[in-house]
Amino acid sequence: MRAAILGAGVLLGACGGGGGGYDGGGGGSGGALPTYSVGGMVSGLQGGKTLVLQNNSSSGSTDLMISANGPFTFATQLAYGMNSYVIVVATQPAGQTCTVANGSGTNVGTNVTNVTVTCT
């Protein structure tokens, strides 16, 4: 009889109750907010010329030197819903004028890829 009671105690002890598998959440930091890039496309920039774009975001100002047509992306990323951005031409290429379209936004929640810079 004693062996049967000990055996039952061992089996019940092995179950342990588990703890429910869910800790109820809350209280934790939840990790870092996701970040998103800001960029777009440059067209019309003549060979051998350079322009400088500036991202005046709520995280600070970042410059990006561009010397060819095509896609661009600023190195500094923006945190989800917490930042705004304003892209301007900080330095025009010699003998050309570049303009920015779709160069500002707020509450970023996805990668920004629609900034267009057109040089004439």
Jmol script that loads the backbone (N, CA, C; Angstrom):
load data "model"
ATOM      1  N   MET A   1       0.821  -1.189   0.000  1.00  0.00           N
ATOM      2  CA  MET A   1       0.000   0.000   0.000  1.00  0.00           C
ATOM      3  C   MET A   1       0.861   1.248   0.000  1.00  0.00           C
ATOM      4  N   ARG A   2       1.894   1.221   0.844  1.00  0.00           N
ATOM      5  CA  ARG A   2       2.788   2.365   0.939  1.00  0.00           C
ATOM      6  C   ARG A   2       3.440   2.646  -0.413  1.00  0.00           C
ATOM      7  N   ALA A   3       3.837   1.629  -1.153  1.00  0.00           N
ATOM      8  CA  ALA A   3       4.450   1.793  -2.469  1.00  0.00           C
ATOM      9  C   ALA A   3       3.468   2.436  -3.436  1.00  0.00           C
ATOM     10  N   ALA A   4       2.184   2.094  -3.348  1.00  0.00           N
ATOM     11  CA  ALA A   4       1.177   2.669  -4.229  1.00  0.00           C
ATOM     12  C   ALA A   4       1.000   4.152  -3.946  1.00  0.00           C
ATOM     13  N   ILE A   5       1.016   4.535  -2.673  1.00  0.00           N
ATOM     14  CA  ILE A   5       0.870   5.954  -2.306  1.00  0.00           C
ATOM     15  C   ILE A   5       2.076   6.746  -2.775  1.00  0.00           C
ATOM     16  N   LEU A   6       3.290   6.202  -2.572  1.00  0.00           N
ATOM     17  CA  LEU A   6       4.494   6.880  -3.033  1.00  0.00           C
ATOM     18  C   LEU A   6       4.485   7.014  -4.556  1.00  0.00           C
ATOM     19  N   GLY A   7       4.048   5.961  -5.231  1.00  0.00           N
ATOM     20  CA  GLY A   7       3.986   5.999  -6.690  1.00  0.00           C
ATOM     21  C   GLY A   7       3.031   7.079  -7.176  1.00  0.00           C
ATOM     22  N   ALA A   8       1.886   7.221  -6.548  1.00  0.00           N
ATOM     23  CA  ALA A   8       0.923   8.241  -6.924  1.00  0.00           C
ATOM     24  C   ALA A   8       1.487   9.629  -6.666  1.00  0.00           C
ATOM     25  N   GLY A   9       2.221   9.780  -5.561  1.00  0.00           N
ATOM     26  CA  GLY A   9       2.839  11.074  -5.229  1.00  0.00           C
ATOM     27  C   GLY A   9       3.874  11.475  -6.256  1.00  0.00           C
ATOM     28  N   VAL A  10       4.652  10.499  -6.737  1.00  0.00           N
ATOM     29  CA  VAL A  10       5.669  10.778  -7.752  1.00  0.00           C
ATOM     30  C   VAL A  10       4.991  11.197  -9.055  1.00  0.00           C
ATOM     31  N   LEU A  11       3.931  10.504  -9.464  1.00  0.00           N
ATOM     32  CA  LEU A  11       3.235  10.844 -10.692  1.00  0.00           C
ATOM     33  C   LEU A  11       2.621  12.242 -10.619  1.00  0.00           C
ATOM     34  N   LEU A  12       1.975  12.566  -9.493  1.00  0.00           N
ATOM     35  CA  LEU A  12       1.380  13.889  -9.340  1.00  0.00           C
ATOM     36  C   LEU A  12       2.453  14.969  -9.291  1.00  0.00           C
ATOM     37  N   GLY A  13       3.549  14.685  -8.642  1.00  0.00           N
ATOM     38  CA  GLY A  13       4.644  15.641  -8.554  1.00  0.00           C
ATOM     39  C   GLY A  13       5.251  15.930  -9.919  1.00  0.00           C
ATOM     40  N   ALA A  14       5.272  14.917 -10.781  1.00  0.00           N
ATOM     41  CA  ALA A  14       5.846  15.097 -12.104  1.00  0.00           C
ATOM     42  C   ALA A  14       4.983  16.009 -12.970  1.00  0.00           C
ATOM     43  N   CYS A  15       3.681  16.080 -12.685  1.00  0.00           N
ATOM     44  CA  CYS A  15       2.802  16.952 -13.464  1.00  0.00           C
ATOM     45  C   CYS A  15       3.137  18.403 -13.228  1.00  0.00           C
ATOM     46  N   GLY A  16       3.398  18.762 -12.016  1.00  0.00           N
ATOM     47  CA  GLY A  16       3.888  20.086 -11.668  1.00  0.00           C
ATOM     48  C   GLY A  16       2.916  21.224 -11.863  1.00  0.00           C
ATOM     49  N   GLY A  17       1.837  21.071 -12.529  1.00  0.00           N
ATOM     50  CA  GLY A  17       0.881  22.159 -12.684  1.00  0.00           C
ATOM     51  C   GLY A  17       1.184  23.100 -13.823  1.00  0.00           C
ATOM     52  N   GLY A  18       2.379  23.193 -14.266  1.00  0.00           N
ATOM     53  CA  GLY A  18       2.732  23.926 -15.480  1.00  0.00           C
ATOM     54  C   GLY A  18       2.807  25.420 -15.369  1.00  0.00           C
ATOM     55  N   GLY A  19       1.903  26.088 -14.735  1.00  0.00           N
ATOM     56  CA  GLY A  19       1.961  27.542 -14.660  1.00  0.00           C
ATOM     57  C   GLY A  19       1.063  28.222 -15.680  1.00  0.00           C
ATOM     58  N   GLY A  20       0.291  27.480 -16.419  1.00  0.00           N
ATOM     59  CA  GLY A  20      -0.708  28.092 -17.273  1.00  0.00           C
ATOM     60  C   GLY A  20      -0.243  28.489 -18.657  1.00  0.00           C
ATOM     61  N   GLY A  21       1.037  28.626 -18.887  1.00  0.00           N
ATOM     62  CA  GLY A  21       1.538  28.922 -20.214  1.00  0.00           C
ATOM     63  C   GLY A  21       1.389  30.375 -20.638  1.00  0.00           C
ATOM     64  N   TYR A  22       0.640  31.192 -19.946  1.00  0.00           N
ATOM     65  CA  TYR A  22       0.457  32.595 -20.303  1.00  0.00           C
ATOM     66  C   TYR A  22       0.687  33.411 -19.059  1.00  0.00           C
ATOM     67  N   ASP A  23       1.576  34.398 -19.173  1.00  0.00           N
ATOM     68  CA  ASP A  23       1.928  35.173 -17.975  1.00  0.00           C
ATOM     69  C   ASP A  23       1.083  36.422 -17.807  1.00  0.00           C
ATOM     70  N   GLY A  24       0.092  36.610 -18.655  1.00  0.00           N
ATOM     71  CA  GLY A  24      -0.784  37.765 -18.501  1.00  0.00           C
ATOM     72  C   GLY A  24      -0.275  39.022 -19.149  1.00  0.00           C
ATOM     73  N   GLY A  25       0.937  38.990 -19.689  1.00  0.00           N
ATOM     74  CA  GLY A  25       1.482  40.152 -20.392  1.00  0.00           C
ATOM     75  C   GLY A  25       1.605  41.356 -19.485  1.00  0.00           C
ATOM     76  N   GLY A  26       1.578  42.540 -20.092  1.00  0.00           N
ATOM     77  CA  GLY A  26       1.702  43.786 -19.340  1.00  0.00           C
ATOM     78  C   GLY A  26       3.037  43.879 -18.648  1.00  0.00           C
ATOM     79  N   GLY A  27       3.367  44.995 -18.151  1.00  0.00           N
ATOM     80  CA  GLY A  27       4.542  45.162 -17.336  1.00  0.00           C
ATOM     81  C   GLY A  27       5.858  45.105 -18.087  1.00  0.00           C
ATOM     82  N   GLY A  28       5.964  44.353 -19.169  1.00  0.00           N
ATOM     83  CA  GLY A  28       7.215  44.236 -19.897  1.00  0.00           C
ATOM     84  C   GLY A  28       7.428  45.417 -20.821  1.00  0.00           C
ATOM     85  N   SER A  29       8.660  45.558 -21.308  1.00  0.00           N
ATOM     86  CA  SER A  29       8.982  46.684 -22.178  1.00  0.00           C
ATOM     87  C   SER A  29       8.405  46.520 -23.579  1.00  0.00           C
ATOM     88  N   GLY A  30       8.133  45.276 -23.981  1.00  0.00           N
ATOM     89  CA  GLY A  30       7.561  45.044 -25.294  1.00  0.00           C
ATOM     90  C   GLY A  30       8.563  45.188 -26.422  1.00  0.00           C
ATOM     91  N   GLY A  31       9.819  45.481 -26.125  1.00  0.00           N
ATOM     92  CA  GLY A  31      10.833  45.613 -27.160  1.00  0.00           C
ATOM     93  C   GLY A  31      10.816  46.997 -27.788  1.00  0.00           C
ATOM     94  N   ALA A  32      11.760  47.195 -28.688  1.00  0.00           N
ATOM     95  CA  ALA A  32      11.898  48.485 -29.360  1.00  0.00           C
ATOM     96  C   ALA A  32      10.818  48.645 -30.423  1.00  0.00           C
ATOM     97  N   LEU A  33      10.472  49.887 -30.687  1.00  0.00           N
ATOM     98  CA  LEU A  33       9.524  50.177 -31.767  1.00  0.00           C
ATOM     99  C   LEU A  33      10.172  49.836 -33.102  1.00  0.00           C
ATOM    100  N   PRO A  34       9.403  49.364 -34.060  1.00  0.00           N
ATOM    101  CA  PRO A  34       9.972  49.116 -35.389  1.00  0.00           C
ATOM    102  C   PRO A  34      10.408  50.435 -36.019  1.00  0.00           C
ATOM    103  N   THR A  35      11.384  50.371 -36.914  1.00  0.00           N
ATOM    104  CA  THR A  35      11.860  51.566 -37.600  1.00  0.00           C
ATOM    105  C   THR A  35      11.671  51.412 -39.101  1.00  0.00           C
ATOM    106  N   TYR A  36      11.601  52.558 -39.776  1.00  0.00           N
ATOM    107  CA  TYR A  36      11.323  52.575 -41.203  1.00  0.00           C
ATOM    108  C   TYR A  36      12.260  53.528 -41.917  1.00  0.00           C
ATOM    109  N   SER A  37      12.601  53.188 -43.147  1.00  0.00           N
ATOM    110  CA  SER A  37      13.511  54.004 -43.938  1.00  0.00           C
ATOM    111  C   SER A  37      12.750  55.089 -44.698  1.00  0.00           C
ATOM    112  N   VAL A  38      13.507  56.114 -45.091  1.00  0.00           N
ATOM    113  CA  VAL A  38      12.964  57.202 -45.897  1.00  0.00           C
ATOM    114  C   VAL A  38      13.830  57.317 -47.147  1.00  0.00           C
ATOM    115  N   GLY A  39      13.183  57.274 -48.311  1.00  0.00           N
ATOM    116  CA  GLY A  39      13.934  57.352 -49.554  1.00  0.00           C
ATOM    117  C   GLY A  39      13.024  57.566 -50.735  1.00  0.00           C
ATOM    118  N   GLY A  40      13.613  57.425 -51.907  1.00  0.00           N
ATOM    119  CA  GLY A  40      12.854  57.624 -53.130  1.00  0.00           C
ATOM    120  C   GLY A  40      13.739  57.521 -54.342  1.00  0.00           C
ATOM    121  N   MET A  41      13.513  58.418 -55.309  1.00  0.00           N
ATOM    122  CA  MET A  41      14.184  58.331 -56.600  1.00  0.00           C
ATOM    123  C   MET A  41      14.647  59.706 -57.057  1.00  0.00           C
ATOM    124  N   VAL A  42      15.858  59.754 -57.627  1.00  0.00           N
ATOM    125  CA  VAL A  42      16.406  60.984 -58.227  1.00  0.00           C
ATOM    126  C   VAL A  42      16.427  60.794 -59.741  1.00  0.00           C
ATOM    127  N   SER A  43      16.019  61.842 -60.465  1.00  0.00           N
ATOM    128  CA  SER A  43      16.101  61.806 -61.930  1.00  0.00           C
ATOM    129  C   SER A  43      16.564  63.158 -62.446  1.00  0.00           C
ATOM    130  N   GLY A  44      17.199  63.154 -63.615  1.00  0.00           N
ATOM    131  CA  GLY A  44      17.628  64.383 -64.277  1.00  0.00           C
ATOM    132  C   GLY A  44      18.976  64.924 -63.829  1.00  0.00           C
ATOM    133  N   LEU A  45      19.609  64.280 -62.880  1.00  0.00           N
ATOM    134  CA  LEU A  45      20.914  64.750 -62.399  1.00  0.00           C
ATOM    135  C   LEU A  45      21.960  64.456 -63.479  1.00  0.00           C
ATOM    136  N   GLN A  46      22.664  65.498 -63.924  1.00  0.00           N
ATOM    137  CA  GLN A  46      23.669  65.338 -64.975  1.00  0.00           C
ATOM    138  C   GLN A  46      24.904  64.640 -64.428  1.00  0.00           C
ATOM    139  N   GLY A  47      25.552  63.858 -65.322  1.00  0.00           N
ATOM    140  CA  GLY A  47      26.763  63.128 -64.941  1.00  0.00           C
ATOM    141  C   GLY A  47      27.836  64.037 -64.371  1.00  0.00           C
ATOM    142  N   GLY A  48      28.519  63.569 -63.358  1.00  0.00           N
ATOM    143  CA  GLY A  48      29.599  64.330 -62.729  1.00  0.00           C
ATOM    144  C   GLY A  48      29.141  65.388 -61.749  1.00  0.00           C
ATOM    145  N   LYS A  49      27.833  65.523 -61.549  1.00  0.00           N
ATOM    146  CA  LYS A  49      27.307  66.523 -60.613  1.00  0.00           C
ATOM    147  C   LYS A  49      26.796  65.839 -59.349  1.00  0.00           C
ATOM    148  N   THR A  50      26.752  66.641 -58.283  1.00  0.00           N
ATOM    149  CA  THR A  50      26.351  66.115 -56.975  1.00  0.00           C
ATOM    150  C   THR A  50      25.341  67.046 -56.329  1.00  0.00           C
ATOM    151  N   LEU A  51      24.366  66.455 -55.673  1.00  0.00           N
ATOM    152  CA  LEU A  51      23.437  67.245 -54.864  1.00  0.00           C
ATOM    153  C   LEU A  51      23.429  66.656 -53.458  1.00  0.00           C
ATOM    154  N   VAL A  52      23.031  67.473 -52.506  1.00  0.00           N
ATOM    155  CA  VAL A  52      22.928  67.009 -51.128  1.00  0.00           C
ATOM    156  C   VAL A  52      21.490  67.175 -50.672  1.00  0.00           C
ATOM    157  N   LEU A  53      20.892  66.065 -50.264  1.00  0.00           N
ATOM    158  CA  LEU A  53      19.556  66.098 -49.674  1.00  0.00           C
ATOM    159  C   LEU A  53      19.693  66.106 -48.167  1.00  0.00           C
ATOM    160  N   GLN A  54      18.730  66.713 -47.511  1.00  0.00           N
ATOM    161  CA  GLN A  54      18.720  66.760 -46.048  1.00  0.00           C
ATOM    162  C   GLN A  54      17.361  66.295 -45.546  1.00  0.00           C
ATOM    163  N   ASN A  55      17.399  65.382 -44.595  1.00  0.00           N
ATOM    164  CA  ASN A  55      16.182  64.915 -43.940  1.00  0.00           C
ATOM    165  C   ASN A  55      16.106  65.608 -42.586  1.00  0.00           C
ATOM    166  N   ASN A  56      15.197  66.555 -42.473  1.00  0.00           N
ATOM    167  CA  ASN A  56      14.972  67.258 -41.209  1.00  0.00           C
ATOM    168  C   ASN A  56      13.850  66.527 -40.481  1.00  0.00           C
ATOM    169  N   SER A  57      14.218  65.454 -39.804  1.00  0.00           N
ATOM    170  CA  SER A  57      13.211  64.664 -39.095  1.00  0.00           C
ATOM    171  C   SER A  57      13.154  65.101 -37.649  1.00  0.00           C
ATOM    172  N   SER A  58      12.142  64.632 -36.951  1.00  0.00           N
ATOM    173  CA  SER A  58      12.029  64.947 -35.533  1.00  0.00           C
ATOM    174  C   SER A  58      13.115  64.257 -34.724  1.00  0.00           C
ATOM    175  N   SER A  59      13.897  63.380 -35.364  1.00  0.00           N
ATOM    176  CA  SER A  59      15.042  62.733 -34.703  1.00  0.00           C
ATOM    177  C   SER A  59      16.327  63.514 -34.911  1.00  0.00           C
ATOM    178  N   GLY A  60      16.285  64.552 -35.733  1.00  0.00           N
ATOM    179  CA  GLY A  60      17.473  65.335 -36.037  1.00  0.00           C
ATOM    180  C   GLY A  60      17.626  65.478 -37.537  1.00  0.00           C
ATOM    181  N   SER A  61      18.726  66.093 -37.940  1.00  0.00           N
ATOM    182  CA  SER A  61      18.965  66.366 -39.354  1.00  0.00           C
ATOM    183  C   SER A  61      20.030  65.407 -39.884  1.00  0.00           C
ATOM    184  N   THR A  62      19.788  64.845 -41.080  1.00  0.00           N
ATOM    185  CA  THR A  62      20.724  63.922 -41.713  1.00  0.00           C
ATOM    186  C   THR A  62      20.913  64.334 -43.159  1.00  0.00           C
ATOM    187  N   ASP A  63      22.171  64.415 -43.605  1.00  0.00           N
ATOM    188  CA  ASP A  63      22.475  64.749 -44.995  1.00  0.00           C
ATOM    189  C   ASP A  63      22.794  63.485 -45.789  1.00  0.00           C
ATOM    190  N   LEU A  64      22.489  63.540 -47.081  1.00  0.00           N
ATOM    191  CA  LEU A  64      22.788  62.437 -47.988  1.00  0.00           C
ATOM    192  C   LEU A  64      23.300  63.018 -49.292  1.00  0.00           C
ATOM    193  N   MET A  65      24.552  62.699 -49.651  1.00  0.00           N
ATOM    194  CA  MET A  65      25.150  63.164 -50.891  1.00  0.00           C
ATOM    195  C   MET A  65      24.777  62.185 -52.008  1.00  0.00           C
ATOM    196  N   ILE A  66      24.297  62.733 -53.128  1.00  0.00           N
ATOM    197  CA  ILE A  66      23.863  61.908 -54.249  1.00  0.00           C
ATOM    198  C   ILE A  66      24.591  62.367 -55.512  1.00  0.00           C
ATOM    199  N   SER A  67      25.182  61.409 -56.232  1.00  0.00           N
ATOM    200  CA  SER A  67      25.933  61.757 -57.441  1.00  0.00           C
ATOM    201  C   SER A  67      25.468  60.980 -58.674  1.00  0.00           C
ATOM    202  N   ALA A  68      24.316  60.328 -58.571  1.00  0.00           N
ATOM    203  CA  ALA A  68      23.786  59.586 -59.728  1.00  0.00           C
ATOM    204  C   ALA A  68      22.273  59.494 -59.630  1.00  0.00           C
ATOM    205  N   ASN A  69      21.634  59.362 -60.773  1.00  0.00           N
ATOM    206  CA  ASN A  69      20.199  59.128 -60.804  1.00  0.00           C
ATOM    207  C   ASN A  69      19.888  57.735 -60.268  1.00  0.00           C
ATOM    208  N   GLY A  70      18.692  57.587 -59.737  1.00  0.00           N
ATOM    209  CA  GLY A  70      18.280  56.283 -59.239  1.00  0.00           C
ATOM    210  C   GLY A  70      17.757  56.370 -57.821  1.00  0.00           C
ATOM    211  N   PRO A  71      17.594  55.213 -57.200  1.00  0.00           N
ATOM    212  CA  PRO A  71      17.019  55.185 -55.857  1.00  0.00           C
ATOM    213  C   PRO A  71      17.994  55.700 -54.796  1.00  0.00           C
ATOM    214  N   PHE A  72      17.442  56.239 -53.725  1.00  0.00           N
ATOM    215  CA  PHE A  72      18.246  56.663 -52.575  1.00  0.00           C
ATOM    216  C   PHE A  72      17.485  56.319 -51.299  1.00  0.00           C
ATOM    217  N   THR A  73      18.231  56.156 -50.224  1.00  0.00           N
ATOM    218  CA  THR A  73      17.650  55.904 -48.901  1.00  0.00           C
ATOM    219  C   THR A  73      18.541  56.563 -47.861  1.00  0.00           C
ATOM    220  N   PHE A  74      17.945  57.319 -46.958  1.00  0.00           N
ATOM    221  CA  PHE A  74      18.696  57.911 -45.853  1.00  0.00           C
ATOM    222  C   PHE A  74      19.095  56.810 -44.871  1.00  0.00           C
ATOM    223  N   ALA A  75      20.279  56.959 -44.281  1.00  0.00           N
ATOM    224  CA  ALA A  75      20.774  55.954 -43.339  1.00  0.00           C
ATOM    225  C   ALA A  75      19.966  55.941 -42.045  1.00  0.00           C
ATOM    226  N   THR A  76      19.548  57.110 -41.574  1.00  0.00           N
ATOM    227  CA  THR A  76      18.801  57.193 -40.319  1.00  0.00           C
ATOM    228  C   THR A  76      17.361  56.767 -40.547  1.00  0.00           C
ATOM    229  N   GLN A  77      16.915  55.808 -39.747  1.00  0.00           N
ATOM    230  CA  GLN A  77      15.543  55.335 -39.866  1.00  0.00           C
ATOM    231  C   GLN A  77      14.666  56.011 -38.818  1.00  0.00           C
ATOM    232  N   LEU A  78      13.366  55.988 -39.054  1.00  0.00           N
ATOM    233  CA  LEU A  78      12.401  56.631 -38.175  1.00  0.00           C
ATOM    234  C   LEU A  78      11.615  55.579 -37.402  1.00  0.00           C
ATOM    235  N   ALA A  79      11.376  55.848 -36.130  1.00  0.00           N
ATOM    236  CA  ALA A  79      10.610  54.924 -35.296  1.00  0.00           C
ATOM    237  C   ALA A  79       9.125  55.007 -35.623  1.00  0.00           C
ATOM    238  N   TYR A  80       8.461  53.891 -35.526  1.00  0.00           N
ATOM    239  CA  TYR A  80       7.038  53.765 -35.844  1.00  0.00           C
ATOM    240  C   TYR A  80       6.202  54.832 -35.141  1.00  0.00           C
ATOM    241  N   GLY A  81       5.450  55.608 -35.924  1.00  0.00           N
ATOM    242  CA  GLY A  81       4.477  56.548 -35.404  1.00  0.00           C
ATOM    243  C   GLY A  81       5.008  57.693 -34.566  1.00  0.00           C
ATOM    244  N   MET A  82       6.316  57.763 -34.392  1.00  0.00           N
ATOM    245  CA  MET A  82       6.883  58.746 -33.470  1.00  0.00           C
ATOM    246  C   MET A  82       7.616  59.878 -34.181  1.00  0.00           C
ATOM    247  N   ASN A  83       7.791  59.782 -35.474  1.00  0.00           N
ATOM    248  CA  ASN A  83       8.637  60.739 -36.170  1.00  0.00           C
ATOM    249  C   ASN A  83       7.958  61.348 -37.380  1.00  0.00           C
ATOM    250  N   SER A  84       8.442  62.518 -37.717  1.00  0.00           N
ATOM    251  CA  SER A  84       8.053  63.183 -38.953  1.00  0.00           C
ATOM    252  C   SER A  84       9.327  63.416 -39.751  1.00  0.00           C
ATOM    253  N   TYR A  85       9.182  63.692 -41.040  1.00  0.00           N
ATOM    254  CA  TYR A  85      10.343  63.965 -41.877  1.00  0.00           C
ATOM    255  C   TYR A  85      10.001  65.065 -42.878  1.00  0.00           C
ATOM    256  N   VAL A  86      11.034  65.824 -43.248  1.00  0.00           N
ATOM    257  CA  VAL A  86      10.929  66.841 -44.289  1.00  0.00           C
ATOM    258  C   VAL A  86      12.231  66.771 -45.078  1.00  0.00           C
ATOM    259  N   ILE A  87      12.130  66.362 -46.355  1.00  0.00           N
ATOM    260  CA  ILE A  87      13.293  66.244 -47.212  1.00  0.00           C
ATOM    261  C   ILE A  87      13.427  67.528 -48.035  1.00  0.00           C
ATOM    262  N   VAL A  88      14.614  68.129 -47.998  1.00  0.00           N
ATOM    263  CA  VAL A  88      14.895  69.338 -48.775  1.00  0.00           C
ATOM    264  C   VAL A  88      16.224  69.161 -49.500  1.00  0.00           C
ATOM    265  N   VAL A  89      16.431  69.992 -50.533  1.00  0.00           N
ATOM    266  CA  VAL A  89      17.733  70.022 -51.203  1.00  0.00           C
ATOM    267  C   VAL A  89      18.607  70.992 -50.413  1.00  0.00           C
ATOM    268  N   ALA A  90      19.652  70.477 -49.796  1.00  0.00           N
ATOM    269  CA  ALA A  90      20.556  71.311 -49.001  1.00  0.00           C
ATOM    270  C   ALA A  90      21.594  71.983 -49.891  1.00  0.00           C
ATOM    271  N   THR A  91      22.050  71.267 -50.930  1.00  0.00           N
ATOM    272  CA  THR A  91      23.026  71.822 -51.870  1.00  0.00           C
ATOM    273  C   THR A  91      22.612  71.424 -53.274  1.00  0.00           C
ATOM    274  N   GLN A  92      22.377  72.428 -54.128  1.00  0.00           N
ATOM    275  CA  GLN A  92      22.007  72.180 -55.521  1.00  0.00           C
ATOM    276  C   GLN A  92      23.257  71.799 -56.312  1.00  0.00           C
ATOM    277  N   PRO A  93      23.103  70.959 -57.331  1.00  0.00           N
ATOM    278  CA  PRO A  93      24.245  70.669 -58.208  1.00  0.00           C
ATOM    279  C   PRO A  93      24.560  71.905 -59.064  1.00  0.00           C
ATOM    280  N   ALA A  94      25.823  72.091 -59.388  1.00  0.00           N
ATOM    281  CA  ALA A  94      26.240  73.251 -60.193  1.00  0.00           C
ATOM    282  C   ALA A  94      25.486  73.276 -61.519  1.00  0.00           C
ATOM    283  N   GLY A  95      24.839  74.417 -61.811  1.00  0.00           N
ATOM    284  CA  GLY A  95      24.147  74.605 -63.072  1.00  0.00           C
ATOM    285  C   GLY A  95      22.809  73.903 -63.189  1.00  0.00           C
ATOM    286  N   GLN A  96      22.308  73.303 -62.116  1.00  0.00           N
ATOM    287  CA  GLN A  96      21.015  72.623 -62.142  1.00  0.00           C
ATOM    288  C   GLN A  96      20.191  73.046 -60.935  1.00  0.00           C
ATOM    289  N   THR A  97      18.886  72.853 -61.070  1.00  0.00           N
ATOM    290  CA  THR A  97      17.974  73.081 -59.954  1.00  0.00           C
ATOM    291  C   THR A  97      17.192  71.795 -59.727  1.00  0.00           C
ATOM    292  N   CYS A  98      17.197  71.334 -58.490  1.00  0.00           N
ATOM    293  CA  CYS A  98      16.483  70.106 -58.142  1.00  0.00           C
ATOM    294  C   CYS A  98      15.342  70.442 -57.191  1.00  0.00           C
ATOM    295  N   THR A  99      14.202  69.807 -57.422  1.00  0.00           N
ATOM    296  CA  THR A  99      13.034  69.995 -56.566  1.00  0.00           C
ATOM    297  C   THR A  99      12.616  68.659 -55.974  1.00  0.00           C
ATOM    298  N   VAL A 100      11.963  68.737 -54.821  1.00  0.00           N
ATOM    299  CA  VAL A 100      11.530  67.548 -54.093  1.00  0.00           C
ATOM    300  C   VAL A 100      10.007  67.489 -54.090  1.00  0.00           C
ATOM    301  N   ALA A 101       9.456  66.329 -54.420  1.00  0.00           N
ATOM    302  CA  ALA A 101       8.017  66.082 -54.317  1.00  0.00           C
ATOM    303  C   ALA A 101       7.795  64.949 -53.320  1.00  0.00           C
ATOM    304  N   ASN A 102       6.682  64.997 -52.623  1.00  0.00           N
ATOM    305  CA  ASN A 102       6.351  64.001 -51.583  1.00  0.00           C
ATOM    306  C   ASN A 102       7.429  63.960 -50.505  1.00  0.00           C
ATOM    307  N   GLY A 103       7.972  65.113 -50.177  1.00  0.00           N
ATOM    308  CA  GLY A 103       9.121  65.179 -49.285  1.00  0.00           C
ATOM    309  C   GLY A 103       8.827  65.326 -47.811  1.00  0.00           C
ATOM    310  N   SER A 104       7.572  65.188 -47.403  1.00  0.00           N
ATOM    311  CA  SER A 104       7.300  65.310 -45.965  1.00  0.00           C
ATOM    312  C   SER A 104       6.214  64.337 -45.552  1.00  0.00           C
ATOM    313  N   GLY A 105       6.246  63.981 -44.279  1.00  0.00           N
ATOM    314  CA  GLY A 105       5.227  63.081 -43.744  1.00  0.00           C
ATOM    315  C   GLY A 105       5.323  62.989 -42.237  1.00  0.00           C
ATOM    316  N   THR A 106       4.283  62.449 -41.632  1.00  0.00           N
ATOM    317  CA  THR A 106       4.240  62.265 -40.177  1.00  0.00           C
ATOM    318  C   THR A 106       3.722  60.874 -39.854  1.00  0.00           C
ATOM    319  N   ASN A 107       3.894  60.485 -38.609  1.00  0.00           N
ATOM    320  CA  ASN A 107       3.395  59.197 -38.111  1.00  0.00           C
ATOM    321  C   ASN A 107       3.778  58.049 -39.035  1.00  0.00           C
ATOM    322  N   VAL A 108       5.060  57.928 -39.296  1.00  0.00           N
ATOM    323  CA  VAL A 108       5.569  56.924 -40.214  1.00  0.00           C
ATOM    324  C   VAL A 108       5.253  55.531 -39.694  1.00  0.00           C
ATOM    325  N   GLY A 109       4.622  54.702 -40.543  1.00  0.00           N
ATOM    326  CA  GLY A 109       4.275  53.340 -40.163  1.00  0.00           C
ATOM    327  C   GLY A 109       4.673  52.322 -41.206  1.00  0.00           C
ATOM    328  N   THR A 110       5.447  52.765 -42.203  1.00  0.00           N
ATOM    329  CA  THR A 110       5.944  51.887 -43.259  1.00  0.00           C
ATOM    330  C   THR A 110       7.149  52.561 -43.906  1.00  0.00           C
ATOM    331  N   ASN A 111       7.942  51.816 -44.659  1.00  0.00           N
ATOM    332  CA  ASN A 111       9.067  52.431 -45.366  1.00  0.00           C
ATOM    333  C   ASN A 111       8.541  53.479 -46.340  1.00  0.00           C
ATOM    334  N   VAL A 112       9.187  54.646 -46.354  1.00  0.00           N
ATOM    335  CA  VAL A 112       8.815  55.725 -47.271  1.00  0.00           C
ATOM    336  C   VAL A 112       9.668  55.553 -48.524  1.00  0.00           C
ATOM    337  N   THR A 113       9.027  55.372 -49.677  1.00  0.00           N
ATOM    338  CA  THR A 113       9.763  55.139 -50.925  1.00  0.00           C
ATOM    339  C   THR A 113       9.325  56.078 -52.041  1.00  0.00           C
ATOM    340  N   ASN A 114       8.422  56.999 -51.748  1.00  0.00           N
ATOM    341  CA  ASN A 114       7.828  57.817 -52.814  1.00  0.00           C
ATOM    342  C   ASN A 114       8.351  59.243 -52.905  1.00  0.00           C
ATOM    343  N   VAL A 115       9.481  59.544 -52.253  1.00  0.00           N
ATOM    344  CA  VAL A 115      10.064  60.882 -52.391  1.00  0.00           C
ATOM    345  C   VAL A 115      10.711  60.954 -53.778  1.00  0.00           C
ATOM    346  N   THR A 116      10.359  61.978 -54.549  1.00  0.00           N
ATOM    347  CA  THR A 116      10.963  62.122 -55.878  1.00  0.00           C
ATOM    348  C   THR A 116      11.736  63.439 -55.942  1.00  0.00           C
ATOM    349  N   VAL A 117      12.944  63.341 -56.475  1.00  0.00           N
ATOM    350  CA  VAL A 117      13.806  64.504 -56.670  1.00  0.00           C
ATOM    351  C   VAL A 117      14.041  64.621 -58.160  1.00  0.00           C
ATOM    352  N   THR A 118      13.632  65.756 -58.717  1.00  0.00           N
ATOM    353  CA  THR A 118      13.774  65.979 -60.164  1.00  0.00           C
ATOM    354  C   THR A 118      14.701  67.153 -60.391  1.00  0.00           C
ATOM    355  N   CYS A 119      15.739  66.918 -61.182  1.00  0.00           N
ATOM    356  CA  CYS A 119      16.719  67.961 -61.478  1.00  0.00           C
ATOM    357  C   CYS A 119      16.580  68.411 -62.929  1.00  0.00           C
ATOM    358  N   THR A 120      16.661  69.725 -63.143  1.00  0.00           N
ATOM    359  CA  THR A 120      16.561  70.283 -64.505  1.00  0.00           C
ATOM    360  C   THR A 120      17.722  71.227 -64.746  1.00  0.00           C
TER     361      THR A 120
END
end "model"
wireframe off; spacefill off
backbone 0.3
color backbone group
